[in-house]
Amino acid sequence: MELFGIRSSFSRRSFVGHGGYLEICKIAYPLVIMSATNSIMQFVDRKFLAENSTLDVAASMPGGILYFTLFAFFLATCNYTSALVAQYHGANDRSNLLRAVWAGQTLAVFAGLVITFVIPPIGIFFIERSGHPTELLSREIEYFTSLLPSGVFICMAAPYFAFFSGQGRTIPVAVINIGACLLNIFLDYIFIFGKLGLPAYGIFGAGIATSICCMALMIAVMVYFYSQNQRKIPTRKRWEFRPELLMKLVRFGAPAGFQTFIDVGAWTMVTFMIGNLGPAALAASVIALSINNIFFVPLMGLSDSTAIVVGQYIGRNRHGIAQNATYRAWRLSAVYAFLGALIYAGLPDQLAQFFSPAEQSVDFDEVRHICVGVLAAAALFNAGDSVKFVFMGAMRGAGDTIAIFLLNSLTAWGLLVPGVVLLTQVFKSSIYMVWGFVACVCLVDAMIFLWRFNTGKWRRIKLIEKKDNRIPLEELARENP
């Protein structure tokens, strides 16, 4: 099996051939850098909140993850524009490529209306009935409401980013996102602590800073999209509505959106259950996951690049190359996850101590001790995620989104949530038992996605209409610079 083909893994073709390590890295490295920058931004955000108050950093996880859960469906569906763009790019169909972006824009407008008018009362309803201590509830609501505008801006920007990332032009995507992240860090400092003459807004200021940066991100990518060379691809051409493309985006993108929704929703439930174990357990979990984001989120960049490479080669009717590229992407992610595990094993106390607050509203020695155990579990579920997200990215690029939705629903709501509810509500287990169980579920999840990919059913999915031919790759490379 290619997954463990050691000899072929280090052949010259594996590095410089079509779908080789170099091609994957060329597309992936800007996305990985972008993801790493996002991780650093979140890390600094949590660091500032921890310095302000341990209760603030504890409240940021339930409030933030609930916010993301409620708009994740729309974001993932809009983001699926990149899969359509990748396959149309591979098939050298530039007209439909641009029409796919317009379809994504139409969907994003609808998503923005729902996020603005429907989601706020739903989120506040769930927070108020979470059963968390009063001192956490007010902070969670502040953070949730201040983040909501950012969801609108991110969804509106998603189709424009898909135009570039789907073609493998990931550098401008990364540059714009990195600029927004750096701006966010600066604004976090100002709004959380009250600098430059502003009052200290605390956790509410952190959400406002994020929303402002997302607005700047949307404006930047829109300007860059409309400033493209109009002879090569007329992005300023009259908007053209194609119902069939919008329906295709909904047909394949909605399962991807539901998958993200149920996955993040499951983690929201886990977070709220952990919150019932006390502020120390919740604060330690938030800190450990903030640390883990630095190592985990770049795996998402590799997953996205896998989806792009797979989509492009499927558009060229080169399914074998798409499959080999997926296994090579997995090997890269496995090496990365292993390096993260080494750091967790060697420096857990130092990493946790970095979040020591000025205000000791919670016993930080207890928080640090719990955090070390959560980091050990994080090393295990990173190993599982290094498999899951790469193969899931390949399936997403191929259009196998219904299977992704069903399999993720099975593990998230058939195993993860019921298990955590039993451990926290019935057996009253320790926080270490809870995170150990989470790690085991992640490993099972990884094996299920590996099995699904190896069935090869993704090969038979037709995401786009294309001619039944095999255009030489060299010719396509010249036509799609």
Secondary structure, 3 states (H helix, E strand, C coil): CHHHCHHHHCCHHHHHCCCCHHHHHHHHHHHHHHHHHHHHHHHHHHHHHHHHCHHHHHHHHHHHHHHHHHHHHHHHHHHCHHHHHHHHHHCCCHHHHHHHHHHHHHHHHHHHHHHHHCHHHHHHHHHHCCCCCHHHHHHHHHHHHHHHHHHHHHHHHHHHHHHHHCCCCHHHHHHHHHHHHHHHHHHHHHHHHCCCCCCCCCHHHHHHHHHHHHHHHHHHHHHHHHCCCCCCCCCCCCCCCCHHHHHHHHHHHHHHHHHHHHHHHHHHHHHHHHHCCCHHHHHHHHHHHHHHHHHHHHHHHHHHHHHHHHHHHHHCCCHHHHHHHHHHHHHHHHHHHHHHHHHHHHCHHHHHHCCCCCCCCCCHHHHHHHHHHHHHHHHHHHHHHHHHHHHHHHHHHHCCHHHHHHHHHHHHHHHHHHHHHHHHHHCCCCHHHHHHHHHHHHHHHHHHHHHHHHCCHHHHCCCCCCCCCCCCHHHHHHHCC
